[in-house]
């Protein structure tokens, strides 16, 4: 190749899931140890029957193939706003919602509206790798808040406060965490919001897995403040909620001024979320609250089974923290990086996992296990392969 590439992209690592899937392709099929995929966190169950039927009828309508407004159809955004009012008691309306191509694109819109090259974002570690990759590509400096295993991976208000500078534009937090599964409690989120307000910056919450928190209470009360949009921005993936990951059903929920400017980037990136995805979201928001709650309970049961299996005697791997979709595990291989440990598990035990270092510097001793895409019947087998794996080193 005779032309130059941007160093801001060449310096960023390859997408981790694509990387480990290439390992699996190279491994091929091994008799006796069929592959168990603990790599990508997607629901293993199909969309609700009614939703599938609704989408099938929409395909017959020629209008389904047409553009919508950049921010999405008003009736779809109103249905989602009503859902926020039901679940969060939120003081918001459809003008606070922009529909996006998955949560990842919502993140790009938020960051492009907030930051310019050289600005800073405080990032809780371990982070979701796509976030850090995007910030690096945009020339935005990341200031990493440390992981505290003793607290179950919860953020430290003092540590985050100590990282804020005059160049800071946002505090970035994923809750439930990807990769640890840890859920930041409402009281701590309120304190982080107040910290952001004190410094005139944004609290940027990625709540992709919020609908899998097994509690009757809302994830937080931040949306109940009529002025929430002054400092809160939410990234959301309804693809996980409604098992529509391939339909890229994301949303950016924010104050109206930020969304006004974010639409400039939306128009130049994708124009709009596909109309079919939007209409599927309208049906889901209007009809599937009970279905979502049932799946939340099912995932909580899987998580309990996973933890019980992991706690059986003789497991050389250590479960540091976990949640409905993830287990954050310390591997026992002294001297091996996370990539080397993950490759070893794939080659010798047929387990596909993600290495810890893709979630932040200093996490070479960890692996992320994704529970969402394996059924309950596979959990004992997956954990048994870990428990029976020979540990090496001192």
N, C-alpha and C positions, 0 to 999 in steps of 0.2 A: 504494500500500500504506500503510495507516494505522498499522501496528504497527512497533515498533522491532526491529532485528536486533542480535545481539551484535557489538560491534566486534571481538571476537577472531576472528570468522569473516569479517566484511566486509573486514578489513584483509589477508586472505590472498588471494594471486592465484588465479585460476581454474585448474583442472587443466590443465597444459601440453599433454598429449596431446589432450585435448578441444579446446583452443584451436586447435592447428595443424590438427586434422582439420576444424574449421570453415573454416579457410583453404582447405583442399583442396576442400571442398564448394563454396565460392564460386568457386574456379577452374574447376571442372568438367573436362571432357575437352578436351584440346588436341591436335589432330592433329600428329604428328611428335615430340611429347615426352610420351608416356604416363607417368603417375605412377609413380615408384619410391619405395616407402615405406621410409624409413630412420628412422622415428619411434619405433615401439614395439618393445621387445626381447622378442619371443616366438618360440619355435621355429616354423619354417615347415613342419615335417613332422608327420604325424599320430601319434597314440599307436600303440604296438605292436599288431599284429594280435591277438595273444592277449588283450591288455588290452581291446580293443574288443569281442571276442567275450565276454569275461567280463562286461563291463558290460551287454551285451545280455541275457544270461541273468538277471542280477540284476533287471532291470526287470520281469520276469514274477513276481517274488516280492513279495507285498503288504507284507511286513515291510520292504522297502527304503524304503518311504515313511514309516516311523516315526522318531520321535526316537531318539537314542542318549544315553548319559551325556554330560554337558557336555564332558568332556575327551576323549571318543571311546571307541570300543569297545576293551576291554582286549586282544583278540586282534590288533587293528590296531596298537595302540601297541606291543605286544610284537614284532610283525614289524618295525616301524620301529626299535625298540631293538636288535634283532638286526642290522639293517643298520648302525646306528651302531657296533656292536661290530666288525663286519667291516671297515668302511671306516676308522674313526678309532681302533680299539682302545679304544673308549670304555668307561669305568666308569660305565655308566648302565643303568637299567631303564625299563620302561614308565611308572613313576610320575614320571619326569622329562619326559614328553612330553604336551603338550596340543595336540590337533588344532584348527586354526583356519581361518577363511575367508580363505585366502591369507596370504602373509607380512605384508601390511599390517595385517591384524587382529591378528596375533601381536605386531606392533610396538606397537599401541595397548594391548594387554593388558599388555605389559612396562612401558610407560611409566606406565600408570595405577597399576600396582602399585608402581612405584619413586618416582614424583614427585608433588608437589602444585604448584599454581600458585605461581610465584616461585622454584622450584628451578631448577637449571642442569644442562645436559647439554653436554659438550664434543663438538663435531661436526666431523669431518674434512671439509674441502671439497676439491673440489666434492662436494656431498652429493646423495643421492637426494631429489628434491623432495618426495615424499609424506611423508618423515620430518620435514622442516623444517615443512611445512604443518601436520602433526599437532601438533608441539610448540608452534607458534604458537597454534593453536586452544585448546590446553590452558593457555596462559599460562605456558609454561616457557621460560626464557631460554636461548638458544643462544650458546655461546662457540665461535667458529669457529677451527679449526686451519688454518693457511694451506696452500695448494697449492704444492708445489715441483716445477716442471717438470723441473729438473735431475736429480731423483731418480726420475723417471718417475711422480711423483704419490704416492710412498709417504709414510706418516705420519712425522712427526718426533717421537720420544719426548720430546725436550727441549721442543719447542713445546707439545705436549699437556700435559706436566707443568706448564708455566708458566701454563696456563689453568685449572687445578683450584683451586677455592676451597672454603670451608666449605659452600657451597650446592650443590656439584656432587654429582650422584647417579649419573652414568654417563659413560663414554666410548663414543661411538657411532661405529662403523666398519663400512663395507660392503666386503667382500672376497670375490671380485673386485669391484672398484669399479663401481658404476653412478653416474657416467657414463664413467669413464676406461678401465675394463677392467683396471686395475692390480691385481695379486695381492700382498697383503701377505705376506711370507715368514714361515714358522713361527717363526723366531728372534725377529723383531720382534713377532709376536703374543704370544710368551711374555713379552717385556719389557713390553708393554702390560698384560698380565694382572698381572704383578708390580706395576706402577705402580698399577693399580686396587686390588690387595690392600693396598698400603701406605697408601692413602687411605681404605680401607673403602668403596669404591664398586663399581659393576658395570662390567665390560667387555661392552658390548652389541654382538654381532657379527651383522650381516645377511649370511648366506652363501647367498643366493638362487641364485647362479651357481656354487657350489662344485663341482658335479658336472661343470663344463666346464673345470676346470683340467687341462691335458694333462700329467699326471705320474703315475707309479706310486705316489708317496708320498701319504700323507694330507695334507689342507690344513694341519693343525697337530696338535700332541700335547696340546692343553689338556684334552681330555676323558679322557686317560689318568690324570690326577691324581684319586684318589678324592674329593678335596675340591673338585673343579672348580666345583660348584654354589655355593660360597661367593661367587664373584665373576664367574662367566661366565654369560651368557645368550645363547642363539643364536636368531635368527630364520631360518626356513627356508621355501622355496617348492618343494615337490615338483611343483608345476604346471609349472615350467620343466624339471625333471629328466625327467618322464614325458610332457611335452607335453599337460598337462591344465590349462592356464591358465584356461579357462572353468569348470572344476570347482572352482576356488579351494581348492587342496590345500596349505594352509600348516601350519606347526607352530611352537610355542613350546617350546623345550628349555631347561630351567632347574632350579634346585633345588626340592625339593618344597614348601618353605615359600612361596616366591614363587608357585608354581602354585596352591597352596591359595587364596591371596588373589586371584590373577588369575581364578579361576573365578567369583568374585563378579561381575566385569565380563563374563565370557563369558556367564553366565546371563542377564544383562540386555541383552546385545547381540544374540546370535544363538542362544543355547542350545547348539547343537552344529554341527559341520561336517556337511553332508549325509551320510547313511548310504551313499549310492551312491559318493560321493567316498572315504569311508573304506574301503569294500570294494575299490575300485579300487586304493587305496594298498597294501592288504594284498597283493593279487595282484602288484602291481608290485615291492614290496619283496622278495617271495619268489622272483620269477622273472626280473627284468629287469636284473640287474647287467650282463650282457654287452651288452644292447641300449643301456644308458646309456653304457658305455665306447665302443661303436661310434660313437654320436652325438657324444661328446666328441672323438674323433679327427676326425670329419667337420667339426666346427665349428673345430677347430684348423687343418685344411687350408684352410678358407674364410678364416680369419684370415690365414694366410700368403699366400694369393692376394691378399687385400685389401691387405696391406702392400706386396707386390711391385708391384701396380698403382699404388698411391699414390706409390711411389718413382720412377716413370718421370719423365723430364725434363719440365719445363714446368708442373708443378702449382703454382698460386698458393696453394693451401691447405697448411697445415703440420700433419702428423700429430704430435701431442705425445706421446700414449701410447695404447695400445690393448690389447684382449684378445679372447677368442673371440666376445664379443657386442657390443663397443663400440669405436668410434674417437672419441677426443677431439681435435678439430680446431680449429686457429686459422684464422679466416677472414681474407681479405686486404682487406676493405673498410674503409678508414680512415674513422672518424667514424660508422660504422653500429653500432647495437646488435646483439646476437645475434638479436633478434626481426626487426629490419629485414633482416639478412643472410639469415635463414631464409626470410622472406617473398620476398625477391629470388630465392633459389634455387628456390623453389616456382614462382613466376610465370614465370621465364625459363628454367629448366632442368628443371622437373618433378620436383625432388627434395624430399621431405618430411623435414625434420630438426627437431631441437629446439634452441632457442636457449640459449646458455650461461648467461645470467643466471638461468634457473629453477633452476640448480644451485648458486647462491650469489652473494653480492655480489662485483662486480668481474670477473665472467666474461663480460662483454658481447662480448668478442672471440672467443668460442668457439662451437662447435656440437657437439652429440652426434650421431653416426651410429650407428644400431643395425643390426648385421649379421645378427642371428639370424633375421630374418623375410624375408630374400631368399636365393634359392638361389645356388649357386656360379656359375651361368650368367649371373646378373644383375650380379655384382660388377664385371666389366670395364666394362660399360656405365655403372653408377652412378659409378664413379671417373672414367671418361672425361668424364662431364658436369662433374665438378669440375675436372678437368685442363684442359678446353677452355673453361672459363668465364673471360671477360675480367676480370682484376683491375682494381680502380680504386684511386685514391689514390696517394700517393708510394711 
